Amino acid sequence: MNSKLFIPLVALFLLFVMGIYFIVNPSYEKSLRAKYYYETGEYKEAYALAKEAFSLDLYNRMAATIMTQSQTSLKYMSYIEDAKKYMKIIDEIALHESISDADKAKIRMICQIMLSAYIKLAPSVITDDEIVNQAAEYHKKFEKLLEKVNRS
């Protein structure tokens, strides 16, 4: 057999075997599904599947990475949900004709909580830019609000 043809065929065969192993192995199959859910923004489902895959095979780096990234993304999503909820509360307070000292203290406390929560977020290269930017926008809003409340 021609050696020019033999080496590419062996390489192709090895890739095929690796692909089959990757698809048939339950840990890697779950990792692939977790990766899909992560890419579509379903971080809870991705985290659950990646955690399952990792428990099946502790050496599955793909599962470990997706699990960590999903956890980070879930923290960002939680921050954004909290920010939306607190902004509604602040908007309701702002509708009053005059803002009492108690309301100013409430706004100040909310801003401080959200500013300290933002510091705990740790983006990575893989974290979706959209949620990182959205969290950063809320962080800036809370910074400005705190500055405004402290001035008045």
Backbone torsions as a table, in degrees:
resi	resn	phi	psi	omega
1	MET	NA	144.2	-177.9
2	ASN	-69.0	128.5	-177.5
3	SER	-68.7	-26.0	177.2
4	LYS	-66.1	-29.8	-179.7
5	LEU	-91.4	-29.1	-176.1
6	PHE	-65.2	-48.5	-176.8
7	ILE	-63.0	-48.1	177.3
8	PRO	-62.4	-35.3	178.6
9	LEU	-66.9	-41.0	178.4
10	VAL	-64.9	-43.3	179.0
11	ALA	-62.1	-43.5	178.8
12	LEU	-63.7	-42.0	177.8
13	PHE	-62.5	-43.8	178.5
14	LEU	-63.3	-40.8	176.4
15	LEU	-62.6	-40.1	178.6
16	PHE	-63.6	-45.1	178.9
17	VAL	-63.0	-42.6	178.8
18	MET	-63.5	-41.4	178.5
19	GLY	-62.4	-44.0	178.5
20	ILE	-63.1	-44.7	178.8
21	TYR	-59.9	-42.4	-178.4
22	PHE	-62.5	-38.9	-178.1
23	ILE	-80.2	-37.5	-174.9
24	VAL	-81.1	-33.7	-179.2
25	ASN	-64.1	123.0	-175.7
26	PRO	-59.6	-35.5	-179.6
27	SER	-65.1	-46.4	-178.5
28	TYR	-73.7	-30.7	176.6
29	GLU	-63.5	-44.1	177.7
30	LYS	-66.3	-35.6	177.7
31	SER	-62.3	-42.6	179.0
32	LEU	-64.0	-41.4	177.6
33	ARG	-65.7	-40.5	178.1
34	ALA	-62.2	-40.5	178.6
35	LYS	-61.5	-41.7	178.1
36	TYR	-60.5	-49.1	-179.4
37	TYR	-63.8	-36.5	178.0
38	TYR	-63.8	-45.3	-179.0
39	GLU	-64.9	-27.9	179.8
40	THR	-91.2	2.4	174.9
41	GLY	86.0	12.1	177.6
42	GLU	-96.6	77.8	-169.6
43	TYR	-70.2	-33.4	179.3
44	LYS	-64.9	-46.0	179.1
45	GLU	-65.5	-41.3	178.9
46	ALA	-62.0	-43.5	-179.9
47	TYR	-62.8	-45.5	-179.1
48	ALA	-60.8	-46.0	-179.8
49	LEU	-67.1	-41.9	-179.7
50	ALA	-65.0	-37.9	178.6
51	LYS	-64.7	-42.3	176.7
52	GLU	-61.1	-47.3	-179.1
53	ALA	-62.0	-41.2	-179.6
54	PHE	-67.1	-36.2	178.5
55	SER	-68.5	-27.3	177.3
56	LEU	-75.2	-34.2	-178.1
57	ASP	-146.4	104.3	-177.2
58	LEU	-67.7	-12.5	178.5
59	TYR	-95.6	4.3	179.7
60	ASN	-77.9	94.6	-177.0
61	ARG	-67.6	-31.6	178.3
62	MET	-62.0	-44.6	179.3
63	ALA	-64.2	-43.0	-179.7
64	ALA	-62.1	-42.5	-179.8
65	THR	-65.9	-47.1	-179.4
66	ILE	-64.5	-38.9	179.1
67	MET	-61.6	-46.4	179.6
68	THR	-64.7	-44.9	-178.8
69	GLN	-66.9	-38.0	178.0
70	SER	-65.2	-40.5	179.0
71	GLN	-62.5	-43.4	177.8
72	THR	-62.4	-45.7	179.9
73	SER	-64.0	-37.4	177.7
74	LEU	-64.3	-36.9	176.7
75	LYS	-64.0	-41.3	177.2
76	TYR	-63.9	-44.4	-179.5
77	MET	-63.4	-39.1	178.0
78	SER	-63.5	-41.9	178.2
79	TYR	-61.5	-44.4	-179.2
80	ILE	-64.6	-42.7	177.6
81	GLU	-61.7	-44.4	177.7
82	ASP	-62.3	-41.5	-179.5
83	ALA	-61.6	-43.2	178.3
84	LYS	-61.9	-44.5	-178.8
85	LYS	-62.4	-46.6	-178.6
86	TYR	-69.3	-33.7	177.7
87	MET	-65.3	-35.9	176.3
88	LYS	-62.8	-43.5	179.2
89	ILE	-61.7	-44.7	-179.6
90	ILE	-66.1	-39.7	177.4
91	ASP	-62.0	-38.9	177.8
92	GLU	-64.9	-39.3	177.5
93	ILE	-65.8	-39.5	-177.6
94	ALA	-67.3	-19.7	179.6
95	LEU	-72.3	-19.8	178.6
96	HIS	-66.2	150.2	-180.0
97	GLU	-62.3	-44.2	176.0
98	SER	-128.9	144.0	-178.6
99	ILE	-99.3	121.2	-177.6
100	SER	-72.7	166.1	177.7
101	ASP	-63.3	-35.6	178.0
102	ALA	-64.0	-41.9	178.3
103	ASP	-66.4	-39.3	177.0
104	LYS	-62.3	-41.1	178.6
105	ALA	-64.2	-38.1	178.5
106	LYS	-64.5	-45.0	178.8
107	ILE	-63.2	-43.6	179.6
108	ARG	-59.2	-45.6	-179.7
109	MET	-63.7	-44.2	178.8
110	ILE	-59.4	-46.5	-179.5
111	CYS	-61.1	-43.8	-179.5
112	GLN	-64.4	-40.0	178.0
113	ILE	-61.9	-47.0	-177.3
114	MET	-69.7	-34.0	177.3
115	LEU	-67.9	-41.0	178.9
116	SER	-71.1	-32.7	177.6
117	ALA	-67.2	-35.1	-179.1
118	TYR	-65.9	-37.3	-179.0
119	ILE	-61.6	-31.0	-178.3
120	LYS	-76.2	-13.7	178.9
121	LEU	-76.2	137.1	-179.0
122	ALA	-128.0	100.1	-179.7
123	PRO	-71.8	156.8	173.2
124	SER	-129.0	177.6	-177.5
125	VAL	-62.3	-33.0	-173.8
126	ILE	-85.3	-20.4	-177.5
127	THR	-59.9	135.3	-178.0
128	ASP	-56.2	123.1	-178.1
129	ASP	-58.4	-34.3	-177.5
130	GLU	-61.8	-46.3	-179.2
131	ILE	-73.9	-31.6	176.6
132	VAL	-64.7	-44.9	-180.0
133	ASN	-67.0	-39.3	179.1
134	GLN	-63.4	-42.8	177.8
135	ALA	-64.6	-39.5	179.2
136	ALA	-64.3	-38.5	178.1
137	GLU	-63.0	-44.3	177.7
138	TYR	-63.8	-38.9	178.3
139	HIS	-59.0	-45.5	178.7
140	LYS	-62.5	-40.4	178.8
141	LYS	-61.6	-43.6	179.8
142	PHE	-67.8	-35.4	176.3
143	GLU	-61.7	-48.1	-179.9
144	LYS	-63.3	-42.4	179.3
145	LEU	-61.6	-44.3	-180.0
146	LEU	-63.0	-41.5	178.0
147	GLU	-61.7	-43.4	-179.9
148	LYS	-64.7	-43.1	179.8
149	VAL	-67.3	-38.3	-179.9
150	ASN	-68.6	-29.7	178.7
151	ARG	-73.2	-32.6	-174.7
152	SER	-86.1	NA	NA
